[in-house]
Amino acid sequence: MITAKAFGPNADKPIPVRVGNSEQTITLSHDVTTTTLHFDNPSAASTLVIVPPDPQSTNEGNILGHSPRQLGIGMVEIKVIDAQG
């Protein structure tokens, strides 16, 4: 379960989400939403990869004096639930 929102031009664009060799996409808006994805994970991969399509360099939410950072998704929460448990 992914609770997040898109930042800037990433809104309403497909965002790839990968677990092992399996890939699905989510589409986020500028509002926080929760999306549930179901992955088969036969290789027991322990890495979740989310790749925003158009990360933007910004100082939004940054500490004064720090360099701009790349933002594409405003992540609120990720929950990994074992479907067999």
N, C-alpha and C positions, 0 to 999 in steps of 0.2 A: 504494500500500500504506500503510495507516494502522495504526500500533501505538499503542494507547491504552487507557485505562480510563475508566469513568464516575465522576464525583464525586457523592456524595450521591444525591438523588432522580432524577438523570439516568439511573441504571442501569436497564437493560431497557426504555427508552423509545426510539422511533425518533428518530434524529438526522439531519437533512437535511445532505447534502453536495452542493455545487453547483460545476460547472465550466461557465462560460458560461451557456447556457440549459438545460443538462442537470442534472437533479437525481436523486439516489438517496438512500437512507437506510441507515444502519448502526445496529446496536443493540449497545451496550457493557454489560459487567457491571462489578462492582467489581474484577475481576481484569484484568490486562493481556492483551490479545489482539491478533492481527494480522488485519486484514480487507483483502481486495483488491477494489477496484472497477474496472470497465472503463467508460470514458467515450469517446464519439465527441466530437471537438472541432473541428467544421468551421470555427468562427469563430476558431480559434487563440487562445482565451481563455487568459490567463496568471494568472488568479486562482482559487484554491481557497477556497470559503467553507464553513465548518462552523459550524452554529448549534445549540448545546446547548438543549434545550427548557426547562430550569429551572435556570439558573445561580444559585449560592448565594453570598451574601456571607460570607466567612470569613477568618480570620487564619491558617489552616493553611498551613504552609510559608512564611509571611510574615516579613519582617525586623521585629524588635522596633521599635515606635514608628510603623510605617507603617499607614495606613488599611486596613481590610479590602478584599479584592479579590473579584471575581466569578469563581467557578470552576464549570465544568460538565464539563470533560473533562481528564483527566491525559494530555497528549500525550507520547509517548515518541519516536516517529519518523514522518516522512512521507517516502515515496519516490515520485517521479513517474518512470514508466518509459515510454518511447516504444515502443508495441507494434510499430511498423514498423521499429524499429532493431534 
